[in-house]
Amino acid sequence: MTDLKKEIGRRRTFAIISHPDAGKTTLTEKLLLYGGAIAQAGAVKGKKSARHAVSDWMEIEKQRGISVTSSVMQFQYDGYCINILDTPGHQDFSEDTYRTLMAADSAVMVIDASKGVENQTRKLFKVCAMRHIPIFTFINKMDRESRDPFDLLEEIENELGMPTYPVNWPISSGKDFRGVYDRQKKHIISFEATGGQRQVAATEVGLDDPALGDLIGDENRSRILEDIELLDGASEDFDLAAVHSGRLSPVFFGSALTNFGVEPFLANFLKMTTPPLARMSDSGIVDPFDEKFSAFVFKIQANMNKAHRDRITFMRVCSGKFDKEMEVLHVQGDKKMRLSQPQQIMAQEREIISEAYAGDIIGVFDPGIFSIGDTVCAPSAKFCFEGIPTFAPEHFRRVRQKDTLKRKQFVKGISQIAQEGAIQIFQEPDTGMEEVLIGVVGVLQFDVFEYRMKNEYNVDIVKEGLPYSYIRWIDNKDIDPKKLKISSDTKLVQDLKGNYLLLFTSEWNIRWALERNEGLSLTEFNKGELQ
Ligand code: G4P
């Protein structure tokens, strides 16, 4: 096997997603510990403590204890090279999560065993299922009272719209949690809390071992034997092809905090998930093992490091090998270039890299040329990857700078933040950039926007709430948008490319506009954005 095939073949790239507080950060930390990427448990976090998660680096995240941006972590384990894409847990940032999922080959969904599928998880499940992303479920916090595991599975199956396959099965929960039964190895891994909550001893015993009763108690022993019978009779057979095509979700039970079940999860997950998957482009399927390098941009982040005032563009390498000396083609800009300061980023730590392979995520210094969804490839292979659709904003504010002398910084700030895809900017016809309308998918994005304008661009802004919640682009090119008959609470605006749109307060108003303007054609998405 060539080095290229070997390197790509050992890559595993996945996104880790959850409802806030389900334990995503704790699980990530434990995975990094196994890979030796961090030296000490607790190095990653403590929202309430002084330490902060490796992945929660932005100031606002620290203050609010939520994850706003996604970050990327790479580590080695058992011959695999693993890329974890962390995602913001809060639903107001689900567009960011969606873009990150586009860069992953599978998703690990962390669920709190006492809560089951929560709102945010529900939405993400749907996205994964829609895109047929292989999805693995880690049911966390088994050291606390949990819901009935059969109920949890049923709920997951209903939400996902696909069957599940429990890889292991819990023996009780909370104070009485005794471990899990490994269905493939057909033995029990018992859990024993030692030294408080954070350390456990795990012992492996066979089902027919006479010591089992002593270890987990007779009652638990009979219950697990019953459960196993039920499971073997009722649950789906394990089918790896179905897992790979997103039609069966393997489920694991464990406790990230006490580190119980995490390593078996990692070992199984690595065996079950795929090496980098092929991606679709306008010239057909791009094979990750193809020698020619290609990548697409899924995330842009300005001011990662305030001192450097830089803008980093994150790309997912989709095929071949990247070499820092190589010349690449930025397809949308139609320009050949060398990517500047290619780096791997682990939260705030950065490491300049000289090579990367399909499956890897690289960050490059970006003077402002890239947009989300752009393709970069070997000059001899010009094609575009499928675009990443933008979500329609649902909340709007009118925004201007407090100090009119700061106009330049204001325009720079809103433009850069808009290029990252965190906000969308609109203008009323015939007005300048002194005052703009900002649209977002989740209201918390306004807070992040305001905070960043102040901290990164030194501009205080004034925001004014607007009542609109529906946005429609005007498709007709042959009408004068200013002459449309619209109700007094509908607003005509333009996006930065000059396209006209209407902002509505209700669906009723949309119908009103369509009825009164014959031939008017409105679309929910800006068609120009969707390639
Ligand atoms: P998130 O990234 O999904 O938002 O969740 P995070 O890992 O921050 O975990 C949320 C809380 O749940 C944390 O407690 C964490 O310690 C706790 N937790 C995570 N996994 C487990 C588990 O397996 N069992 C139990 N019992 N608790 C778990 P916190 O009090 O909010 O923060 P901290 O002070 O403990 O860091």
Residues whose N, C-alpha, C, O or C-beta is under 5 A from the ligand:
A	BS01	G4P	S18 H19 P20 D21 A22 G23 K24 T25 T26 K45 G46 K47 K48 G89 N140 K141 M142 D143 R144 G254 S255 A256 L257 T258
